[in-house]
């Protein structure tokens, strides 16, 4: 999906939500009428729907950029893996001690890249921040981070005591779990509103 197609899809989603809200408000007004308290309640629900819609659009745009970035990272990792294999094969002629040292160095390098790539997938799926660069994300501004805070840390398992998500560095507010979590996800909040 191209960036302009994503923008169009996000705008269409926003329009569809506004249209649905207008329908529901009209139906509610015809059925019950509006007093001052009811009007305040409806306005708050409309604001929550708009917040959820904006948060969903922000998350989708961020996820799109992260997915593209991870695609490039996977290509680079594949090339790096080939280079590491070639390097290990070329060091076989070294003395045993040098060979083992070289292998350790290459494997440490390779596993470092592998773990960072794995953390990238965690960032995409759950939004869990594991590195300083995850906090200062190039995908969003500080005001967006403040506006679209994650609610994952407020979710609990059915026992009511254990948190579903727990991270010392927090969550980005833009992940698949942020959208689809059954308790605190954007989809759930939008349906509840």
C-alpha positions in Angstrom: 0.0 0.0 0.0 1.3 3.4 -0.9 1.3 6.4 1.4 -1.4 8.2 -0.5 -3.6 5.1 -0.5 -3.1 4.9 3.2 -4.1 8.6 3.6 -7.2 8.0 1.5 -8.1 4.9 3.5 -7.7 6.8 6.8 -9.8 9.7 5.6 -12.5 7.3 4.4 -12.5 5.6 7.8 -12.8 9.0 9.5 -15.8 9.9 7.3 -17.5 6.6 7.8 -17.2 6.9 11.6 -18.6 10.5 11.5 -21.5 9.3 9.3 -22.2 6.4 11.7 -22.1 8.8 14.7 -24.5 11.2 13.0 -26.9 8.3 12.3 -26.8 7.1 15.9 -27.3 10.6 17.3 -30.3 11.3 15.0 -31.8 8.0 16.0 -31.3 8.6 19.7 -32.7 12.1 19.5 -35.8 10.9 17.7 -36.3 8.1 20.2 -35.5 9.8 23.5 -35.2 13.5 22.8 -32.3 15.5 24.3 -32.1 17.2 27.7 -28.9 19.0 28.8 -27.4 16.0 30.6 -28.1 13.7 27.6 -26.6 16.2 25.2 -23.4 16.4 27.3 -23.2 12.6 27.4 -23.6 12.4 23.6 -21.0 15.1 23.1 -18.5 13.2 25.3 -19.2 10.0 23.3 -18.6 11.9 20.0 -15.3 13.2 21.4 -14.3 9.7 22.4 -15.2 8.3 19.0 -13.1 11.1 17.3 -10.2 10.4 19.7 -10.4 6.7 18.9 -10.6 7.4 15.1 -7.6 9.7 15.2 -5.6 7.3 17.4 -6.5 4.4 14.9 -5.3 6.5 11.9 -2.1 7.5 13.7 -1.5 3.8 14.6 -2.1 2.6 11.1 0.2 5.2 9.5 2.9 4.5 12.1 2.5 0.7 11.6 2.8 1.2 7.8 6.1 3.0 8.2 7.4 0.5 10.7 6.5 -2.4 8.4 8.3 -0.8 5.5 11.3 -0.2 7.8 11.3 -3.8 9.0 11.2 -5.0 5.4 14.4 -3.1 4.6 15.9 -4.4 7.9 15.1 -8.0 6.8 16.8 -7.4 3.5 19.9 -6.0 5.2 19.9 -8.9 7.7 19.8 -11.4 4.8 22.8 -9.7 3.2 24.6 -9.5 6.5 24.0 -13.2 7.1 25.4 -14.1 3.7 28.5 -11.9 4.5 28.9 -13.6 7.9 28.8 -17.0 6.3 31.4 -16.0 3.7 33.6 -14.5 6.4 33.4 -17.7 8.6 34.3 -19.8 5.5 37.2 -17.6 4.7 38.7 -17.8 8.2 39.0 -21.6 8.2 42.6 -21.3 7.1 43.5 -19.4 10.3 45.1 -21.1 13.4 42.5 -22.8 15.7 42.7 -20.0 18.4 42.3 -17.2 15.8 39.6 -19.1 14.0 37.5 -19.5 17.3 38.0 -15.9 18.2 36.9 -14.7 14.7 33.9 -17.0 14.9 32.9 -15.6 18.3 33.2 -12.1 17.0 31.1 -12.8 13.9 28.4 -14.7 15.8 28.2 -11.9 18.5 27.8 -9.4 15.7 25.2 -11.5 13.9 23.2 -12.2 17.1 23.2 -8.6 18.0 21.6 -7.7 14.7 19.1 -10.6 15.0 18.0 -9.5 18.5 17.6 -5.9 17.4 15.5 -7.1 14.4 13.4 -9.3 16.8 12.8 -6.2 19.0 11.6 -4.4 15.9 8.9 -7.1 15.5 8.0 -6.7 19.2 7.7 -3.0 18.7 5.4 -3.6 15.7 3.2 -6.1 17.4 2.9 -4.9 21.0 4.5 -1.4 20.8 6.8 -2.3 23.7 9.7 0.1 23.9 13.0 -1.7 24.5 15.6 0.8 23.2 16.1 4.6 23.5 15.4 4.9 19.8 12.0 3.4 20.3 11.1 6.2 22.7 12.3 9.0 20.4 10.5 7.5 17.4 11.0 9.0 14.0 7.4 8.0 13.2 5.8 10.6 15.4 6.2 13.9 17.1 6.3 14.4 20.9 2.8 16.0 20.7 1.4 12.9 19.0 3.1 10.7 21.6 1.3 12.7 24.3 -2.0 12.7 22.4 -2.0 9.0 21.6 -0.7 7.4 24.7 -0.9 3.6 25.0 -3.6 2.1 27.2 -2.1 -1.4 27.1 -0.5 -1.0 30.6 -4.0 -0.5 32.1 -5.3 -3.9 30.8 -5.6 -6.8 33.3 -5.9 -10.5 32.8 -9.2 -12.2 33.9 -7.9 -12.7 37.5 -8.0 -8.9 37.8 -4.6 -8.8 39.5 -2.1 -9.6 36.7 -1.3 -6.9 34.1 -1.5 -8.1 30.5 1.3 -5.8 29.5 4.1 -4.7 31.7 7.1 -2.7 30.4 9.5 -0.5 32.2 9.9 1.8 29.2 6.3 1.8 28.3 4.4 1.4 25.0 4.3 3.5 21.9 0.5 3.7 21.4 0.9 2.5 17.8 0.9 -1.3 17.5 -1.3 -4.2 16.5 -2.1 -5.0 20.1 -3.0 -1.3 20.7 -5.7 -1.6 18.0 -7.0 -5.1 18.6 -6.7 -5.8 22.4 -10.0 -7.1 23.6 -10.1 -4.9 26.7 -8.3 -1.6 26.1 -7.7 -1.7 22.3 -8.8 1.1 20.0 -11.3 -1.1 18.3 -12.9 -2.1 21.6 -13.0 1.6 22.8 -14.6 2.7 19.5 -17.3 -0.1 19.7 -18.0 0.8 23.4 -18.4 4.5 22.6 
